[in-house]
Amino acid sequence: MQYGEIMRLPIYTFWALARNIDRLKAEQDLRLFAAMQNAMHPGDHVGEYVERMQADVGRIVEIEYSGSGFDRAGVERLKAMMVGNK
């Protein structure tokens, strides 16, 4: 947001946004703290931590492969061409 846009906000909206900034920073701090704890004291909780972080990130890209369009022989030919064996 630009300075002029911020100055035109109602005061209660401004302070609500300011509280959210603090909340988001606190969330980042808690994640960093959990990561440091897991690094310093590895154990059973590391897997849970990684699963929780992966759930928060979500699936960024999902690629669906159909069996009919994949040419395994063509891929092997391309690999051979990259190595220099034609």
VENBEL-V981161 format. One record per helix or strand of 3 or more residues. SS is the DSSP state (hx for helix, st for strand). FROM is the first residue (numbers start at 1). TO is the last residue. If there is no record, write none. Layout:
# VENBEL-V981161
SS&FROM&TO / SS&FROM&TO
This chain:
# VENBEL-V981161
hx&3&7 / hx&11&40 / hx&45&57 / hx&67&69 / hx&72&83
